[in-house]
Every structure is written in structure tokens, then in C-alpha cells.
Amino acid sequence: MSAIDYGGNSIISYRQIDGEFRLNVFIPDEEFWPEVEIKQNNMAASIGQFWDIEFKTNWVKFRRAKGNVFLTIDFRGEEVEIDGELTLGGNLISLSEAQNRMGGGTFKNVKMQNCHTALAIGPDGRVFRPNYAMRSPRPWYMPRKH
């Protein structure tokens, strides 16, 4: 189940295996390289960008400076709760229980249930992450065929 998808890349998702939530988070930098990546509860981070990452069972909180929480993801209850801000593809996305903002638009009091992907944003196609096997590592875009 994906809470947020950007250009075909799951940004925040989870799986439940034998009653245990397995969290996946991909927080990219401006070049779409991972600042933080959590795969099935295993975390890797570019620690130069963060003051603190607090990671517990079914819950994670990211701080960029002391006392400056920019993102919290909580899977402990019946619903996934995401509170904070992300920048994806140069667009600021602000998420909270009361209201969500992105690209100049606002939507309020939204709860999504029983859906494979709750929020899919980004270009109409697939954004591929850069990798070191590329001659010039950079993200690239493949439009969707209609």
C-alpha cells in the first residue's frame, strides 16, 4: 500500500507481513538521490542533512535541526497518519490531518481507505532515479504511452 507516489516511485508505503508493518520511505534530494531511504524497516540516510531521525516500530520522525520536525509518519493506529512537509520535483507538499497543500492547491479533511495508492503526484509517466551505472547520473523521465 502506497501513501504517496511520485512519478511511479513510492515515496511512503508499507506492507504488513505476519502482523508486522514494514515501512518504506524514500525522501529524495533536489537531484532525486536519496537523503533518507527506509526499505522494509531498514534505514540508510545521508546524515549530513539531518539533525535527528527517530525510528520506532511503525513510527518515524525526521528533524533537520534541533526541535525542527519536518515529517512524521505513524502506522500505529487504524489509519496511517502523515504530518509534515516534503519537496518532490521542486514542489512543496504539506500534509497534516487538518489540511494538505501542494502546487498552490489545498484539500481538507481527506481520509483515504482501502486504496492501493492514496496520493499519486508528479508527471504523467515514470521518473527514473539516477544511479552510478549511468554515464551522467541524473533522474530521467519516460512519458506514459496513451
C-alpha positions in Angstrom: 0.0 0.0 0.0 1.4 3.4 -1.0 0.5 6.5 0.9 2.4 8.8 -1.6 3.7 8.1 -5.1 5.7 10.5 -7.2 6.2 9.7 -10.9 5.9 6.0 -10.3 8.2 6.0 -7.3 6.7 5.0 -4.0 7.7 7.8 -1.5 5.9 6.4 1.5 4.5 2.9 1.6 4.1 -0.1 3.8 3.4 -3.8 3.8 2.0 -5.9 6.6 3.8 -9.3 7.0 2.7 -11.6 9.8 1.1 -8.7 11.7 4.2 -6.5 11.4 4.3 -3.3 9.4 7.2 -3.0 7.1 7.8 0.7 6.3 9.3 2.0 3.1 10.2 5.7 2.8 12.2 7.5 0.0 13.0 11.1 0.7 15.0 12.4 -2.3 17.2 15.5 -2.5 16.7 18.0 -5.4 18.6 15.7 -7.8 16.4 12.7 -6.8 19.2 10.9 -4.9 18.0 9.5 -1.6 18.5 11.7 1.5 16.7 9.0 3.5 15.7 5.6 2.4 13.9 3.0 4.5 13.3 -0.4 2.9 11.2 -2.9 4.9 12.2 -1.1 8.2 15.9 -0.9 7.3 17.2 2.6 7.1 20.0 4.4 5.2 20.4 8.1 5.4 22.7 10.9 4.2 23.2 12.1 7.8 24.7 15.5 6.8 21.2 16.7 6.0 19.6 15.7 9.3 20.0 16.5 13.0 18.0 13.5 14.1 15.9 10.6 12.8 13.8 8.8 15.4 12.6 5.4 14.2 10.5 3.0 16.2 8.1 0.2 15.4 5.6 1.6 12.9 6.6 5.2 13.5 9.3 7.6 12.2 10.1 11.3 12.9 12.6 13.4 10.9 14.2 16.6 12.2 16.5 18.9 10.1 17.6 20.9 13.1 17.1 20.7 16.9 13.4 20.9 17.5 12.5 21.3 13.8 10.4 18.3 12.9 9.7 18.3 9.2 8.0 14.9 8.8 6.3 12.3 11.0 4.8 9.0 9.7 2.7 7.0 12.1 1.3 3.5 11.3 0.5 2.6 14.9 -3.3 3.1 14.6 -6.1 2.0 12.3 -5.0 4.7 9.8 -1.7 5.9 8.5 -1.0 9.5 9.7 1.5 11.7 7.9 2.3 15.1 9.2 4.9 17.4 7.7 6.5 18.8 4.5 8.3 17.2 1.6 9.7 18.7 -1.6 9.3 16.5 -4.6 10.2 17.6 -8.1 10.7 21.1 -6.8 7.1 21.2 -5.4 6.5 21.7 -1.7 3.9 19.2 -0.4 2.5 20.0 3.1 0.5 17.2 4.8 -1.5 17.2 8.0 -4.7 15.8 9.4 -6.5 19.2 9.0 -5.4 20.1 5.5 -3.0 19.3 2.7 -1.3 21.7 0.3 0.6 21.2 -2.9 1.1 23.0 -6.1 -1.0 26.0 -5.0 -4.0 23.8 -4.2 -5.4 22.9 -0.8 -7.6 20.0 0.2 -9.1 19.5 3.7 -10.4 16.7 5.9 -9.5 13.9 3.4 -9.3 10.3 4.6 -8.5 7.5 2.1 -9.3 3.9 2.9 -8.8 0.6 1.1 -6.8 2.1 -1.8 -3.6 0.8 -3.4 -2.2 4.3 -3.8 -3.6 7.2 -1.7 -1.9 10.1 -3.4 -0.2 9.9 -6.8 1.5 13.1 -7.9 4.1 14.2 -10.4 4.4 14.0 -14.1 2.2 11.7 -16.3 4.8 9.0 -16.7 7.7 7.5 -14.8 10.6 9.3 -13.2 13.7 7.1 -13.0 16.1 7.6 -10.2 19.8 8.3 -11.0 22.4 5.7 -10.4 26.1 5.4 -10.6 26.0 3.0 -13.6 24.9 6.0 -15.7 27.5 7.9 -17.7 25.9 11.2 -16.4 23.9 10.2 -13.3 20.7 12.2 -13.2 17.0 11.4 -13.0 15.2 10.9 -16.3 11.6 10.9 -17.3 9.7 8.5 -19.6 6.2 9.7 -20.6 3.3 7.3 -20.4 2.1 5.9 -23.7 -1.5 6.7 -24.3 
